């Protein structure tokens, strides 16, 4: 993805988020130079990989297959392992109309996916084999707003604003916006985007970036190169 496109997506996303009554935290506005100057104070933000995250999954077709994310908070893996402390994470996502977030599951993370506003959110669901692997013949059961719902393999469930689904490890899912763009909330256990996203097809989690202009704000995938 061109950096200029990423900058534009950030500006558009911030406008949409504000239109639904949400405001990103102050560090979201930092320039790269401000982030460098505040790196010591922001050590937890950096280590937890909170912040801007825009991906085309390495495919170069963002409008067709991509996702905007902003990680608002993220806990500690060591707390999760010992069963106490900061074991949670929270994100805002934007899924554009007909923009696919491709089929995947997680090994560790359980998550609530919530339609926070906009159009309809569609989630396509599959179950898994006994080891949690992809199984195109497997259905399963999820909780939708706390109500148990069985799903057939490949069933597409639609969620209006305010509605949500709880996905457990082994629940394979893909999602997109229908009829317009959707602001999505994600509340989960500790998030690890580098190792805990298991895709059905061999794709990447992060975008390859063409640095055609300077970044307006750093992506979480920029932290290692810009702030180390």
C-alpha positions as CSV (number, residue, x, y, z in Angstrom):
1,X,0.0,0.0,0.0
2,X,1.2,3.5,-0.7
3,X,1.8,5.6,2.4
4,X,-0.3,8.4,0.9
5,X,-3.3,6.0,0.8
6,X,-2.7,5.0,4.4
7,X,-2.6,8.7,5.4
8,X,-5.9,9.2,3.6
9,X,-7.5,6.2,5.3
10,X,-6.5,7.4,8.7
11,X,-8.1,10.8,8.1
12,X,-11.3,9.2,6.8
13,X,-11.5,6.7,9.6
14,X,-11.0,9.4,12.3
15,X,-13.9,11.3,10.7
16,X,-16.2,8.3,10.7
17,X,-15.3,7.3,14.3
18,X,-16.1,10.9,15.5
19,X,-19.4,10.8,13.6
20,X,-20.5,7.8,15.8
21,X,-19.6,9.6,19.0
22,X,-16.2,8.0,19.7
23,X,-12.9,9.8,20.1
24,X,-9.5,8.2,19.7
25,X,-6.9,8.7,22.5
26,X,-4.4,11.6,22.4
27,X,-1.5,9.5,21.2
28,X,-3.5,8.8,18.0
29,X,-2.8,12.4,16.9
30,X,1.0,12.2,17.4
31,X,3.2,12.8,14.4
32,X,6.2,10.4,14.0
33,X,8.5,13.1,15.6
34,X,6.1,13.5,18.6
35,X,6.0,9.7,19.0
36,X,9.9,9.6,19.0
37,X,10.0,12.4,21.6
38,X,7.5,10.6,23.8
39,X,8.8,7.0,23.3
40,X,9.8,6.6,26.9
41,X,6.5,7.7,28.3
42,X,4.7,5.7,25.7
43,X,6.6,2.4,26.3
44,X,3.4,0.6,27.2
45,X,1.6,1.8,24.1
46,X,4.6,0.6,22.0
47,X,5.1,-2.8,23.6
48,X,1.3,-3.5,23.6
49,X,1.2,-2.4,19.9
50,X,-1.7,0.0,20.5
51,X,-2.5,2.4,17.8
52,X,-3.2,2.6,14.0
53,X,-3.3,-0.6,12.0
54,X,-4.3,-0.7,8.3
55,X,-3.9,-3.8,6.3
56,X,-4.6,-5.1,2.8
57,X,-3.3,-8.6,3.9
58,X,-0.4,-8.1,1.5
59,X,-2.7,-8.6,-1.5
60,X,-2.7,-5.0,-2.8
61,X,-6.5,-4.8,-3.1
62,X,-7.5,-2.8,0.0
63,X,-11.0,-1.9,-1.2
64,X,-11.8,-5.6,-1.9
65,X,-9.9,-7.2,1.0
66,X,-8.7,-5.1,3.8
67,X,-9.4,-3.7,7.2
68,X,-8.9,-0.6,9.3
69,X,-8.1,-1.2,13.0
70,X,-7.1,1.0,16.0
71,X,-6.0,-0.9,19.1
72,X,-7.2,1.2,22.1
73,X,-5.8,-1.0,24.8
74,X,-4.1,-4.3,25.1
75,X,-3.2,-6.4,28.1
76,X,-0.1,-8.5,28.9
77,X,0.5,-12.0,27.8
78,X,2.1,-12.8,31.1
79,X,-1.0,-11.8,33.0
80,X,-3.1,-14.0,30.7
81,X,-0.8,-16.9,31.4
82,X,-1.1,-16.5,35.2
83,X,-4.8,-15.9,35.0
84,X,-4.9,-12.4,36.6
85,X,-4.3,-8.8,35.8
86,X,-4.8,-7.0,32.5
87,X,-6.1,-9.9,30.4
88,X,-8.2,-7.9,28.0
89,X,-8.0,-5.8,24.8
90,X,-10.2,-3.4,22.9
91,X,-10.2,-2.2,19.3
92,X,-12.2,-0.1,16.9
93,X,-12.5,-1.5,13.3
94,X,-14.0,-0.2,10.1
95,X,-15.2,-2.7,7.6
96,X,-16.2,-1.0,4.4
97,X,-19.0,-2.0,2.2
98,X,-18.2,-5.4,0.6
99,X,-14.6,-5.2,1.9
100,X,-13.6,-8.7,3.0
101,X,-11.7,-9.5,6.2
102,X,-10.8,-13.0,5.1
103,X,-11.5,-16.3,6.8
104,X,-9.4,-16.8,9.9
105,X,-9.5,-18.0,13.5
106,X,-7.4,-17.5,16.7
107,X,-5.6,-20.0,18.9
108,X,-5.9,-18.1,22.1
109,X,-8.1,-15.0,21.6
110,X,-11.8,-15.0,22.4
111,X,-13.5,-11.9,21.2
112,X,-16.8,-10.0,21.1
113,X,-17.4,-8.4,17.7
114,X,-19.9,-5.6,18.0
115,X,-21.7,-3.5,15.3
116,X,-21.1,0.0,16.8
117,X,-22.9,1.8,14.0
118,X,-23.3,2.3,10.3
119,X,-24.6,-0.4,8.0
120,X,-25.1,-4.1,8.5
121,X,-22.1,-6.3,9.6
122,X,-22.1,-9.8,7.9
123,X,-20.1,-12.6,9.5
124,X,-19.6,-15.9,7.7
125,X,-18.9,-18.7,10.1
126,X,-17.5,-22.2,10.1
127,X,-16.6,-24.6,13.0
128,X,-13.4,-26.6,13.1
129,X,-12.1,-30.1,13.5
130,X,-11.3,-31.4,17.0
131,X,-7.8,-29.8,16.8
132,X,-9.3,-26.4,15.8
133,X,-8.3,-26.7,12.2
134,X,-10.4,-25.5,9.2
135,X,-13.2,-27.8,8.4
136,X,-15.6,-26.8,5.6
137,X,-18.2,-29.3,6.8
138,X,-18.2,-28.1,10.4
139,X,-20.9,-25.9,12.0
140,X,-21.0,-24.8,15.6
141,X,-22.6,-22.6,18.2
142,X,-21.9,-18.9,19.1
143,X,-23.4,-16.5,21.5
144,X,-25.2,-13.5,19.9
145,X,-25.8,-10.8,22.5
146,X,-25.6,-13.6,25.1
147,X,-28.2,-15.8,23.3
148,X,-26.9,-19.2,22.1
149,X,-27.2,-19.6,18.3
150,X,-26.3,-22.7,16.2
151,X,-24.8,-22.1,12.8
152,X,-24.4,-24.3,9.7
153,X,-21.1,-24.4,7.9
154,X,-20.7,-21.2,5.9
155,X,-23.8,-19.6,7.3
156,X,-23.8,-15.8,7.0
157,X,-25.3,-14.0,10.0
158,X,-26.2,-10.3,9.8
159,X,-25.8,-7.9,12.7
160,X,-27.5,-4.5,12.9
161,X,-26.0,-1.7,14.9
162,X,-25.9,-2.6,18.6
163,X,-25.8,-6.4,17.9
164,X,-22.8,-8.6,18.6
165,X,-21.4,-12.1,18.5
166,X,-18.9,-13.8,20.8
167,X,-16.3,-15.9,18.9
168,X,-14.1,-18.5,20.6
169,X,-10.8,-20.0,19.4
170,X,-11.7,-22.5,16.7
171,X,-14.6,-20.4,15.4
172,X,-13.5,-19.6,11.8
173,X,-14.9,-16.3,10.6
174,X,-14.8,-13.8,7.8
175,X,-16.7,-10.5,7.8
176,X,-17.6,-7.4,5.7
177,X,-20.0,-4.5,5.6
178,X,-23.3,-4.8,3.7
179,X,-25.1,-1.7,2.4
180,X,-22.4,0.7,3.6
181,X,-19.5,1.0,6.0
182,X,-19.6,-0.4,9.5
183,X,-17.9,0.8,12.7
184,X,-17.0,-2.3,14.7
185,X,-16.0,-2.7,18.3
186,X,-13.8,-5.6,19.4
187,X,-13.5,-6.6,23.0
188,X,-11.3,-9.6,23.6
189,X,-8.7,-11.3,25.6
190,X,-5.1,-10.2,25.2
191,X,-4.4,-9.6,21.5
192,X,-1.3,-10.8,19.6
193,X,-1.7,-9.9,15.9
194,X,1.8,-11.2,15.0
195,X,1.2,-14.9,16.0
196,X,-2.5,-15.5,16.8
197,X,-4.2,-14.9,13.5
198,X,-4.5,-18.2,11.6
199,X,-5.8,-17.6,8.1
200,X,-7.4,-20.3,5.9
201,X,-5.5,-19.1,2.9
202,X,-1.7,-18.2,2.8
203,X,-1.9,-14.4,3.2
204,X,-0.1,-11.9,5.3
205,X,-1.5,-10.0,8.3
206,X,0.2,-6.7,7.6
207,X,0.6,-4.5,4.5
208,X,3.8,-3.9,2.5
209,X,4.2,-0.2,2.4
210,X,5.4,2.0,-0.5
211,X,6.9,5.1,1.1
212,X,5.7,7.6,-1.5
213,X,5.2,10.3,1.2
214,X,5.9,10.8,4.9
215,X,3.5,9.2,7.4
216,X,1.0,11.4,9.1
217,X,0.9,8.9,12.0
218,X,2.8,5.7,12.7
219,X,1.2,2.3,12.3
220,X,1.8,-0.3,14.9
221,X,3.9,-2.1,12.3
222,X,6.1,1.0,12.0
223,X,7.2,1.0,15.7
224,X,10.1,-1.4,15.4
225,X,11.8,0.6,12.6
226,X,10.9,4.1,13.7
227,X,11.2,3.9,17.5
228,X,13.8,1.2,18.2
